[in-house]
């Protein structure tokens, strides 16, 4: 495929569009990552719950272990401290759940912020770029092989805007049907010009030059 035109002006516009697309994607990626970092700050309470629960679980667990060694009352004391240890475990689990919820929210917000604007641009930019690359490559191949001016002229008649064809001093379709080599050459070159492809050296002069330049 041919991604860029030979014409400097059109190639510059294509490069500018491609650079803008890359900058647009980079901008939204940066914004999404910053948003994710901001949302992740909301996990601080969950982290504190995890730490508090772990400390509580450790403290009551150690106390239950020591209380179990007390004669007669050891078993009862161990069960009482065990309930405190279980409360610490539940607090730690709740903290982990809150942290996980914040992380999931931050990740999906970042994904949405990236995907929506980038996808909207790509739906416009990418099909146009692929369409140009395929068409320019096909036309370039026909032009380079030689002997396909009639095919290129037919493409020009069927694809160029009517206002552009109307700039010719005489009907180009009638001249093409009659096999006029000047008309065929002019229309073939018009098809190349429409895609910003380089003019081929030599060849017959145009049948009748357009009354004004109208490059797309």
LOPARO-533549 format. One record per residue: residue in three letters; chain; y, x, z of N, C-alpha, C in turn. Coordinates in nm, 2 decimals, m for minus. Layout:
N
PT ALA A Y X Z Y X Z Y X Z
...
//
This chain:
216
PT UNK A m0.12 0.08 0.00 0.00 0.00 0.00 0.13 0.09 0.00
PT UNK A 0.23 0.03 m0.05 0.36 0.10 m0.06 0.46 0.04 0.04
PT UNK A 0.49 0.11 0.15 0.56 0.05 0.25 0.71 0.05 0.23
PT UNK A 0.76 0.15 0.15 0.91 0.16 0.14 0.94 0.17 m0.01
PT UNK A 1.06 0.12 m0.04 1.11 0.12 m0.18 1.16 0.26 m0.22
PT UNK A 1.17 0.28 m0.35 1.23 0.40 m0.40 1.38 0.40 m0.40
PT UNK A 1.44 0.28 m0.41 1.58 0.26 m0.41 1.64 0.30 m0.27
PT UNK A 1.73 0.40 m0.26 1.78 0.44 m0.13 1.84 0.33 m0.04
PT UNK A 1.91 0.24 m0.10 1.97 0.13 m0.02 1.87 0.04 0.04
PT UNK A 1.77 0.00 m0.04 1.67 m0.09 0.01 1.58 m0.02 0.11
PT UNK A 1.55 0.11 0.08 1.47 0.18 0.17 1.54 0.20 0.31
PT UNK A 1.67 0.22 0.30 1.74 0.23 0.43 1.74 0.10 0.51
PT UNK A 1.75 m0.01 0.44 1.74 m0.14 0.51 1.60 m0.16 0.57
PT UNK A 1.50 m0.12 0.49 1.36 m0.14 0.54 1.34 m0.05 0.67
PT UNK A 1.39 0.07 0.66 1.38 0.16 0.78 1.45 0.11 0.90
PT UNK A 1.57 0.05 0.87 1.65 0.00 0.98 1.58 m0.12 1.04
PT UNK A 1.51 m0.21 0.96 1.44 m0.32 1.02 1.32 m0.27 1.10
PT UNK A 1.25 m0.17 1.05 1.14 m0.12 1.12 1.18 m0.05 1.26
PT UNK A 1.29 0.02 1.25 1.34 0.08 1.38 1.38 m0.02 1.48
PT UNK A 1.45 m0.13 1.42 1.49 m0.24 1.51 1.37 m0.30 1.58
PT UNK A 1.26 m0.32 1.50 1.14 m0.38 1.55 1.08 m0.30 1.66
PT UNK A 1.08 m0.17 1.64 1.02 m0.08 1.75 1.11 m0.08 1.87
PT UNK A 1.24 m0.08 1.85 1.33 m0.08 1.97 1.32 m0.22 2.04
PT UNK A 1.31 m0.32 1.97 1.29 m0.46 2.03 1.17 m0.46 2.11
PT UNK A 1.06 m0.41 2.06 0.93 m0.40 2.14 0.95 m0.32 2.26
PT UNK A 1.01 m0.20 2.25 1.03 m0.11 2.36 1.12 m0.17 2.47
PT UNK A 1.22 m0.24 2.42 1.31 m0.31 2.52 1.24 m0.41 2.61
PT UNK A 1.16 m0.49 2.54 1.09 m0.60 2.62 0.98 m0.54 2.71
PT UNK A 0.92 m0.43 2.67 0.82 m0.36 2.75 0.89 m0.31 2.88
PT UNK A 1.00 m0.24 2.86 1.07 m0.19 2.97 1.12 m0.30 3.07
PT UNK A 1.17 m0.41 3.01 1.22 m0.52 3.09 1.10 m0.58 3.17
PT UNK A 0.99 m0.59 3.10 0.87 m0.65 3.16 0.82 m0.57 3.28
PT UNK A 0.82 m0.43 3.26 0.77 m0.34 3.36 0.86 m0.35 3.48
PT UNK A 0.99 m0.36 3.46 1.09 m0.37 3.57 1.07 m0.50 3.65
PT UNK A 1.05 m0.61 3.57 1.02 m0.74 3.64 0.90 m0.73 3.72
PT UNK A 0.80 m0.67 3.67 0.67 m0.65 3.74 0.69 m0.57 3.87
PT UNK A 0.77 m0.47 3.86 0.80 m0.39 3.99 0.87 m0.47 4.09
PT UNK A 0.97 m0.56 4.04 1.05 m0.64 4.13 0.96 m0.74 4.20
PT UNK A 0.87 m0.80 4.12 0.78 m0.90 4.18 0.68 m0.84 4.28
PT UNK A 0.64 m0.72 4.25 0.54 m0.65 4.34 0.60 m0.62 4.47
PT UNK A 0.73 m0.62 4.48 0.79 m0.60 4.61 0.76 m0.71 4.71
PT UNK A 0.73 m0.83 4.65 0.70 m0.94 4.73 0.56 m0.93 4.80
PT UNK A 0.49 m0.82 4.77 0.36 m0.80 4.84 0.37 m0.74 4.98
PT UNK A 0.50 m0.70 5.01 0.52 m0.63 5.14 0.47 m0.71 5.26
PT UNK A 0.50 m0.85 5.27 0.44 m0.92 5.38 0.29 m0.92 5.38
PT UNK A 0.23 m0.93 5.27 0.08 m0.92 5.26 0.03 m0.79 5.31
PT UNK A 0.10 m0.68 5.27 0.05 m0.55 5.32 0.06 m0.54 5.47
PT UNK A 0.17 m0.60 5.52 0.19 m0.59 5.67 0.08 m0.67 5.74
PT UNK A 0.04 m0.79 5.67 m0.07 m0.87 5.73 m0.20 m0.79 5.73
PT UNK A m0.22 m0.72 5.62 m0.34 m0.64 5.61 m0.35 m0.53 5.72
PT UNK A m0.23 m0.46 5.74 m0.23 m0.36 5.84 m0.24 m0.41 5.98
PT UNK A m0.17 m0.53 6.01 m0.18 m0.59 6.14 m0.33 m0.64 6.16
PT UNK A m0.39 m0.70 6.07 m0.52 m0.75 6.08 m0.62 m0.63 6.11
PT UNK A m0.60 m0.52 6.03 m0.69 m0.41 6.05 m0.67 m0.35 6.19
PT UNK A m0.55 m0.34 6.24 m0.52 m0.28 6.37 m0.58 m0.37 6.48
PT UNK A m0.56 m0.51 6.46 m0.61 m0.60 6.55 m0.77 m0.60 6.56
PT UNK A m0.83 m0.59 6.44 m0.97 m0.58 6.43 m1.02 m0.46 6.50
PT UNK A m0.96 m0.35 6.47 m1.00 m0.22 6.53 m0.99 m0.22 6.69
PT UNK A m0.87 m0.27 6.73 m0.85 m0.27 6.88 m0.95 m0.36 6.95
PT UNK A m0.97 m0.48 6.90 m1.06 m0.57 6.97 m1.20 m0.53 6.95
PT UNK A m1.23 m0.47 6.84 m1.37 m0.42 6.82 m1.40 m0.31 6.92
PT UNK A m1.30 m0.21 6.94 m1.33 m0.11 7.04 m1.34 m0.16 7.18
PT UNK A m1.25 m0.26 7.21 m1.25 m0.32 7.34 m1.38 m0.39 7.36
PT UNK A m1.44 m0.46 7.26 m1.56 m0.53 7.28 m1.68 m0.43 7.30
PT UNK A m1.67 m0.32 7.23 m1.77 m0.22 7.25 m1.77 m0.16 7.39
PT UNK A m1.65 m0.14 7.45 m1.65 m0.09 7.58 m1.68 m0.19 7.68
PT UNK A m1.64 m0.32 7.66 m1.67 m0.43 7.75 m1.81 m0.45 7.76
PT UNK A m1.89 m0.43 7.66 m2.03 m0.46 7.66 m2.10 m0.37 7.76
PT UNK A m2.04 m0.26 7.80 m2.10 m0.17 7.90 m2.08 m0.21 8.04
PT UNK A m1.99 m0.31 8.06 m1.96 m0.35 8.20 m2.08 m0.43 8.25
PT UNK A m2.13 m0.39 8.37 m2.24 m0.46 8.43 m2.21 m0.61 8.45
PT UNK A m2.31 m0.69 8.43 m2.30 m0.84 8.45 m2.21 m0.91 8.36
PT UNK A m2.08 m0.88 8.36 m1.99 m0.95 8.28 m1.97 m0.89 8.13
PT UNK A m2.04 m0.78 8.10 m2.02 m0.72 7.98 m2.04 m0.80 7.86
PT UNK A m2.15 m0.88 7.86 m2.18 m0.97 7.74 m2.07 m1.07 7.72
PT UNK A m2.02 m1.14 7.83 m1.92 m1.24 7.81 m1.79 m1.18 7.76
PT UNK A m1.75 m1.06 7.82 m1.63 m0.99 7.78 m1.64 m0.95 7.63
PT UNK A m1.76 m0.90 7.59 m1.78 m0.86 7.45 m1.76 m0.98 7.36
PT UNK A m1.81 m1.10 7.39 m1.79 m1.21 7.31 m1.64 m1.25 7.30
PT UNK A m1.57 m1.24 7.41 m1.43 m1.28 7.41 m1.35 m1.18 7.32
PT UNK A m1.38 m1.05 7.34 m1.31 m0.96 7.25 m1.35 m0.97 7.10
PT UNK A m1.48 m1.02 7.08 m1.53 m1.04 6.95 m1.45 m1.14 6.88
PT UNK A m1.40 m1.25 6.95 m1.32 m1.35 6.88 m1.19 m1.29 6.84
PT UNK A m1.13 m1.20 6.92 m1.01 m1.14 6.87 m1.03 m1.05 6.75
PT UNK A m1.15 m0.98 6.75 m1.18 m0.90 6.63 m1.20 m0.99 6.51
PT UNK A m1.26 m1.11 6.52 m1.27 m1.20 6.41 m1.14 m1.25 6.36
PT UNK A m1.05 m1.27 6.45 m0.91 m1.31 6.42 m0.84 m1.21 6.34
PT UNK A m0.86 m1.08 6.38 m0.80 m0.97 6.30 m0.86 m0.96 6.16
PT UNK A m0.99 m0.99 6.15 m1.06 m0.99 6.02 m1.00 m1.10 5.93
PT UNK A m0.98 m1.22 5.98 m0.92 m1.33 5.91 m0.78 m1.29 5.86
PT UNK A m0.70 m1.23 5.95 m0.57 m1.20 5.92 m0.56 m1.09 5.80
PT UNK A m0.65 m1.00 5.81 m0.66 m0.89 5.71 m0.70 m0.96 5.57
PT UNK A m0.80 m1.05 5.58 m0.84 m1.12 5.45 m0.73 m1.20 5.39
PT UNK A m0.65 m1.27 5.48 m0.54 m1.35 5.42 m0.44 m1.25 5.36
PT UNK A m0.41 m1.14 5.42 m0.32 m1.04 5.36 m0.36 m0.99 5.23
PT UNK A m0.49 m0.96 5.22 m0.55 m0.92 5.09 m0.53 m1.03 4.98
PT UNK A m0.55 m1.15 5.02 m0.54 m1.26 4.93 m0.39 m1.28 4.88
PT UNK A m0.30 m1.26 4.97 m0.16 m1.27 4.94 m0.12 m1.16 4.84
PT UNK A m0.17 m1.04 4.87 m0.14 m0.92 4.78 m0.19 m0.95 4.64
PT UNK A m0.32 m0.99 4.64 m0.38 m1.02 4.51 m0.30 m1.12 4.43
PT UNK A m0.26 m1.23 4.50 m0.18 m1.33 4.43 m0.05 m1.28 4.37
PT UNK A 0.02 m1.20 4.45 0.14 m1.14 4.40 0.12 m1.05 4.28
PT UNK A 0.01 m0.96 4.29 m0.02 m0.87 4.18 m0.05 m0.95 4.05
PT UNK A m0.13 m1.06 4.07 m0.17 m1.14 3.95 m0.05 m1.20 3.89
PT UNK A 0.04 m1.26 3.97 0.17 m1.32 3.92 0.25 m1.21 3.85
PT UNK A 0.27 m1.10 3.91 0.35 m0.99 3.85 0.29 m0.95 3.71
PT UNK A 0.16 m0.94 3.70 0.10 m0.89 3.58 0.12 m1.00 3.47
PT UNK A 0.10 m1.12 3.50 0.11 m1.23 3.40 0.25 m1.25 3.36
PT UNK A 0.35 m1.24 3.45 0.49 m1.25 3.41 0.52 m1.14 3.32
PT UNK A 0.48 m1.02 3.34 0.50 m0.91 3.25 0.45 m0.93 3.11
PT UNK A 0.32 m0.98 3.11 0.26 m1.01 2.98 0.34 m1.12 2.90
PT UNK A 0.38 m1.22 2.97 0.45 m1.33 2.90 0.59 m1.28 2.85
PT UNK A 0.66 m1.20 2.93 0.79 m1.14 2.89 0.77 m1.05 2.77
PT UNK A 0.66 m0.98 2.76 0.64 m0.90 2.64 0.59 m0.98 2.52
PT UNK A 0.50 m1.06 2.54 0.43 m1.13 2.43 0.52 m1.23 2.36
PT UNK A 0.60 m1.31 2.43 0.67 m1.42 2.37 0.78 m1.36 2.27
PT UNK A 0.87 m1.28 2.31 0.97 m1.23 2.22 0.92 m1.14 2.11
PT UNK A 0.82 m1.06 2.15 0.76 m0.96 2.05 0.68 m1.04 1.94
PT UNK A 0.61 m1.14 1.99 0.53 m1.22 1.89 0.62 m1.30 1.80
PT UNK A 0.73 m1.35 1.85 0.83 m1.42 1.76 0.88 m1.33 1.65
PT UNK A 0.92 m1.21 1.69 0.97 m1.12 1.59 0.86 m1.08 1.49
PT UNK A 0.74 m1.05 1.54 0.63 m1.00 1.45 0.59 m1.11 1.35
PT UNK A 0.60 m1.24 1.39 0.56 m1.35 1.30 0.66 m1.35 1.18
PT UNK A 0.78 m1.30 1.20 0.88 m1.29 1.09 0.87 m1.16 1.02
PT UNK A 0.86 m1.05 1.09 0.87 m0.92 1.03 0.74 m0.87 0.97
PT UNK A 0.63 m0.89 1.03 0.51 m0.83 0.98 0.46 m0.90 0.85
PT UNK A 0.46 m1.03 0.84 0.41 m1.09 0.71 0.50 m1.04 0.60
PT UNK A 0.63 m1.03 0.62 0.72 m0.99 0.51 0.70 m0.84 0.47
PT UNK A 0.67 m0.76 0.57 0.64 m0.62 0.54 0.51 m0.60 0.47
PT UNK A 0.41 m0.67 0.51 0.28 m0.67 0.44 0.29 m0.72 0.30
PT UNK A 0.36 m0.83 0.29 0.37 m0.89 0.15 0.44 m0.79 0.06
PT UNK A 0.55 m0.73 0.11 0.62 m0.63 0.02 0.53 m0.51 m0.01
PT UNK A 0.46 m0.46 0.09 0.37 m0.34 0.07 0.27 m0.37 m0.03
PT UNK A 0.20 m0.49 m0.03 0.10 m0.52 m0.13 0.16 m0.54 m0.27
PT UNK A 0.27 m0.61 m0.27 0.33 m0.64 m0.41 0.38 m0.52 m0.47
PT UNK A 0.45 m0.43 m0.39 0.51 m0.31 m0.44 0.40 m0.21 m0.49
PT UNK A 0.29 m0.21 m0.41 0.18 m0.12 m0.45 0.12 m0.16 m0.59
PT UNK A 0.10 m0.30 m0.60 0.04 m0.35 m0.72 0.14 m0.32 m0.84
PT UNK A 0.27 m0.35 m0.83 0.36 m0.33 m0.94 0.37 m0.18 m0.97
PT UNK A 0.38 m0.10 m0.86 0.39 0.05 m0.89 0.27 0.10 m0.96
PT UNK A 0.15 0.05 m0.93 0.03 0.09 m1.00 0.03 0.05 m1.15
PT UNK A 0.08 m0.08 m1.18 0.09 m0.12 m1.32 0.19 m0.04 m1.39
PT UNK A 0.30 m0.01 m1.33 0.41 0.07 m1.40 0.36 0.22 m1.42
PT UNK A 0.29 0.27 m1.33 0.24 0.41 m1.34 0.13 0.42 m1.45
PT UNK A 0.05 0.32 m1.46 m0.06 0.33 m1.56 m0.01 0.32 m1.70
PT UNK A 0.11 0.25 m1.72 0.16 0.24 m1.86 0.09 0.13 m1.94
PT UNK A 0.16 0.07 m2.03 0.10 m0.03 m2.12 0.09 m0.16 m2.06
PT UNK A 0.16 m0.18 m1.94 0.15 m0.31 m1.87 0.29 m0.37 m1.86
PT UNK A 0.38 m0.33 m1.95 0.51 m0.39 m1.94 0.51 m0.54 m1.96
PT UNK A 0.42 m0.59 m2.05 0.41 m0.73 m2.07 0.37 m0.81 m1.94
PT UNK A 0.28 m0.75 m1.87 0.24 m0.81 m1.74 0.36 m0.81 m1.64
PT UNK A 0.43 m0.70 m1.63 0.54 m0.69 m1.55 0.65 m0.79 m1.59
PT UNK A 0.67 m0.80 m1.72 0.77 m0.90 m1.77 0.73 m1.04 m1.73
PT UNK A 0.61 m1.07 m1.74 0.56 m1.21 m1.70 0.58 m1.23 m1.55
PT UNK A 0.56 m1.13 m1.47 0.58 m1.14 m1.33 0.73 m1.17 m1.30
PT UNK A 0.81 m1.10 m1.38 0.96 m1.12 m1.36 1.00 m1.26 m1.39
PT UNK A 0.95 m1.31 m1.50 0.98 m1.45 m1.54 0.94 m1.55 m1.44
PT UNK A 0.83 m1.53 m1.38 0.77 m1.63 m1.29 0.81 m1.61 m1.14
PT UNK A 0.87 m1.49 m1.11 0.90 m1.46 m0.97 1.04 m1.44 m0.94
PT UNK A 1.12 m1.39 m1.04 1.26 m1.36 m1.01 1.34 m1.49 m1.00
PT UNK A 1.44 m1.49 m0.92 1.52 m1.62 m0.90 1.58 m1.66 m1.03
PT UNK A 1.60 m1.79 m1.05 1.65 m1.84 m1.17 1.80 m1.79 m1.19
PT UNK A 1.87 m1.78 m1.09 2.01 m1.73 m1.10 2.02 m1.59 m1.16
PT UNK A 1.92 m1.51 m1.13 1.92 m1.38 m1.18 1.88 m1.38 m1.33
PT UNK A 1.78 m1.46 m1.36 1.74 m1.47 m1.50 1.85 m1.52 m1.59
PT UNK A 1.93 m1.61 m1.53 2.04 m1.67 m1.60 2.15 m1.58 m1.63
PT UNK A 2.15 m1.46 m1.57 2.26 m1.36 m1.60 2.24 m1.29 m1.74
PT UNK A 2.12 m1.31 m1.80 2.10 m1.25 m1.93 2.18 m1.33 m2.03
PT UNK A 2.23 m1.26 m2.14 2.31 m1.32 m2.24 2.23 m1.41 m2.33
PT UNK A 2.10 m1.39 m2.34 2.01 m1.48 m2.42 1.89 m1.51 m2.33
PT UNK A 1.82 m1.61 m2.38 1.70 m1.66 m2.30 1.59 m1.56 m2.30
PT UNK A 1.56 m1.49 m2.18 1.46 m1.39 m2.17 1.32 m1.44 m2.20
PT UNK A 1.30 m1.57 m2.16 1.16 m1.63 m2.18 1.13 m1.64 m2.33
PT UNK A 1.23 m1.69 m2.41 1.21 m1.70 m2.55 1.19 m1.57 m2.62
PT UNK A 1.27 m1.47 m2.57 1.25 m1.33 m2.63 1.12 m1.27 m2.59
PT UNK A 1.07 m1.30 m2.47 0.94 m1.25 m2.43 0.83 m1.32 m2.51
PT UNK A 0.84 m1.45 m2.53 0.73 m1.52 m2.60 0.73 m1.47 m2.75
PT UNK A 0.84 m1.42 m2.80 0.84 m1.37 m2.94 0.79 m1.23 m2.95
PT UNK A 0.77 m1.17 m2.83 0.72 m1.03 m2.83 0.82 m0.93 m2.85
PT UNK A 0.95 m0.96 m2.83 1.06 m0.87 m2.85 1.04 m0.75 m2.75
PT UNK A 1.02 m0.63 m2.80 1.00 m0.51 m2.71 1.11 m0.49 m2.61
PT UNK A 1.24 m0.51 m2.66 1.35 m0.49 m2.57 1.35 m0.59 m2.46
PT UNK A 1.32 m0.71 m2.48 1.31 m0.81 m2.38 1.20 m0.78 m2.28
PT UNK A 1.09 m0.74 m2.33 0.97 m0.70 m2.24 1.01 m0.59 m2.15
PT UNK A 1.08 m0.48 m2.21 1.12 m0.37 m2.13 1.22 m0.40 m2.03
PT UNK A 1.32 m0.49 m2.07 1.42 m0.53 m1.97 1.36 m0.61 m1.86
PT UNK A 1.27 m0.70 m1.89 1.21 m0.78 m1.78 1.12 m0.70 m1.69
PT UNK A 1.04 m0.61 m1.75 0.96 m0.52 m1.67 1.04 m0.44 m1.58
PT UNK A 1.15 m0.39 m1.63 1.24 m0.31 m1.54 1.30 m0.39 m1.43
PT UNK A 1.33 m0.52 m1.47 1.39 m0.61 m1.37 1.29 m0.63 m1.25
PT UNK A 1.16 m0.64 m1.29 1.06 m0.66 m1.18 1.06 m0.54 m1.09
PT UNK A 1.07 m0.42 m1.15 1.07 m0.30 m1.07 1.19 m0.30 m0.98
PT UNK A 1.31 m0.33 m1.04 1.43 m0.33 m0.96 1.43 m0.43 m0.85
PT UNK A 1.36 m0.54 m0.87 1.36 m0.65 m0.77 1.29 m0.60 m0.64
PT UNK A 1.20 m0.50 m0.66 1.12 m0.44 m0.55 1.18 m0.31 m0.50
PT UNK A 1.29 m0.27 m0.57 1.35 m0.14 m0.53 1.27 m0.02 m0.57
PT UNK A 1.19 m0.04 m0.68 1.11 0.08 m0.72 1.19 0.16 m0.83
PT UNK A 1.15 0.28 m0.84 1.22 0.38 m0.92 1.21 0.34 m1.07
PT UNK A 1.31 0.35 m1.14 1.31 0.32 m1.29 1.23 0.43 m1.36
PT UNK A 1.15 0.39 m1.45 1.07 0.49 m1.53 1.16 0.55 m1.63
PT UNK A 1.15 0.68 m1.65 1.23 0.75 m1.75 1.19 0.70 m1.89
PT UNK A 1.29 0.70 m1.99 1.26 0.67 m2.13 1.23 0.52 m2.15
PT UNK A 1.17 0.49 m2.26 1.15 0.35 m2.29 1.26 0.28 m2.37
PT UNK A 1.24 0.17 m2.43 1.34 0.11 m2.51 1.45 0.05 m2.42
PT UNK A 1.57 0.04 m2.48 1.68 m0.01 m2.40 1.66 m0.16 m2.38
PT UNK A 1.73 m0.22 m2.28 1.72 m0.36 m2.25 1.77 m0.44 m2.37
PT UNK A 1.71 m0.57 m2.38 1.75 m0.66 m2.48 1.90 m0.69 m2.47
PT UNK A 1.94 m0.73 m2.35 2.08 m0.76 m2.33 2.10 m0.74 m2.18
PT UNK A 2.18 m0.65 m2.14 2.20 m0.62 m2.00 2.25 m0.74 m1.93
PT UNK A 2.21 m0.76 m1.80 2.27 m0.87 m1.72 2.42 m0.85 m1.71
PT UNK A 2.48 m0.96 m1.69 2.63 m0.96 m1.68 2.68 m0.91 m1.54
PT UNK A 2.58 m0.90 m1.45 2.62 m0.85 m1.32 2.50 m0.80 m1.24
PT UNK A 2.51 m0.70 m1.16 2.40 m0.65 m1.08 2.37 m0.75 m0.97
PT UNK A 2.24 m0.77 m0.95 2.20 m0.86 m0.85 2.07 m0.82 m0.78
PT UNK A 2.07 m0.71 m0.72 1.95 m0.65 m0.66 1.93 m0.73 m0.53
PT UNK A 1.80 m0.76 m0.50 1.77 m0.83 m0.38 1.78 m0.74 m0.26
//
